[in-house]
Amino acid sequence: QVQLEESGGGLVQIGGSLRLSCAISGRKDTITVVAWYRQAPGMERELVAFITSGGITKLEEHVKGRLTISGDKADNTVYLQMTNLKREDTSVYYCKSVRTAGDEVWGLGTQVTVSS
């Protein structure tokens, strides 16, 4: 079993920065992908970025240039660095892991609120 715990969210001003963390514990050796999603009020959950166990990363077009995903295997943590935040980045941010068997685990999310 894998457990994920997000942290680092909060209230930030427009143009500000935050770094979200996804701490991974449990059977992490079989994880193939860790992804960040977000869900704004009244909206569907959407993919933001993912990183593979081999270190390949992909960011969705609408966040390229402002968000960066990275992983630290020593700390068992995947990060989402967010810069130049916009009001529309306000969401609950979730991380999700996928293992080789195909099963998925979600964290409980961390709230990011961008305000003037």
C-alpha positions in Angstrom: 0.0 0.0 0.0 1.1 3.5 -0.8 0.3 6.6 1.2 0.5 10.2 -0.1 0.4 13.4 1.9 0.4 16.8 0.3 1.5 19.9 2.0 2.7 23.4 1.3 -0.6 25.0 0.2 -1.9 28.3 1.6 -2.9 31.8 0.8 -0.7 33.7 -1.6 -0.9 37.0 -3.5 -1.2 37.2 -7.2 2.3 36.8 -8.7 3.6 35.0 -5.6 5.1 31.5 -5.3 4.5 28.3 -3.5 6.1 24.9 -3.3 3.8 22.0 -2.8 5.2 18.7 -1.5 3.8 15.2 -1.9 5.4 12.9 0.7 5.3 9.2 -0.3 5.4 6.3 2.1 4.6 2.6 2.0 5.2 0.4 -1.1 6.8 3.2 -3.1 9.3 0.9 -4.9 6.7 -0.1 -7.4 5.5 3.4 -8.3 5.8 4.3 -11.9 4.3 7.7 -12.0 3.4 10.5 -9.6 1.1 13.2 -10.8 -0.3 16.5 -9.6 -3.9 17.3 -10.2 -6.0 20.3 -9.2 -9.7 20.9 -8.7 -11.2 24.3 -8.5 -14.7 24.8 -7.0 -17.4 23.6 -9.4 -14.8 22.2 -11.8 -13.6 18.8 -12.7 -10.2 17.6 -11.5 -7.5 18.3 -14.0 -4.0 17.0 -14.6 -1.3 19.6 -13.9 2.0 17.6 -14.3 3.5 14.2 -13.8 6.9 12.7 -13.2 7.9 9.1 -14.0 10.1 6.8 -11.9 12.8 7.4 -14.5 12.6 11.2 -14.0 10.7 12.1 -17.2 8.4 15.1 -16.5 5.5 16.6 -18.3 3.6 19.8 -17.6 0.2 20.7 -19.1 0.3 23.5 -21.6 -1.6 25.9 -19.4 1.0 25.9 -16.6 4.2 25.6 -18.6 6.7 28.4 -17.7 5.2 28.9 -14.3 5.0 25.4 -12.7 7.8 22.8 -12.3 7.6 19.3 -11.1 10.5 17.5 -9.6 11.2 14.5 -7.4 13.6 13.7 -4.6 14.1 10.0 -4.2 16.2 10.4 -1.1 13.3 12.3 0.6 10.6 10.2 -1.1 8.9 13.5 -2.1 7.6 15.0 -5.3 7.4 18.7 -5.5 5.3 21.2 -7.5 7.0 24.6 -7.6 4.6 27.3 -8.6 5.6 30.8 -9.6 3.8 33.9 -10.9 0.6 32.5 -9.4 -2.7 33.7 -10.9 -6.1 33.9 -9.4 -7.2 30.9 -11.6 -4.6 28.7 -9.9 -6.8 28.7 -6.9 -7.7 25.0 -6.4 -7.2 22.0 -4.2 -4.1 20.3 -5.4 -3.8 16.6 -5.2 -1.1 14.1 -5.9 -1.7 10.7 -7.3 0.6 7.7 -7.6 0.3 4.8 -10.1 2.0 1.5 -9.5 3.2 -1.1 -12.0 0.0 -3.1 -11.2 -2.0 -0.1 -12.4 -3.6 0.7 -9.0 -3.8 4.4 -8.1 -3.6 6.2 -4.8 -4.7 9.8 -4.1 -3.7 12.1 -1.3 -6.2 14.2 0.5 -5.1 17.4 -1.2 -3.8 20.8 -0.1 -5.7 24.1 -0.7 -4.0 26.9 -2.7 -5.8 30.2 -2.7 -4.4 33.1 -4.8 -5.8 36.5 -4.0 -5.0 40.1 -4.4 
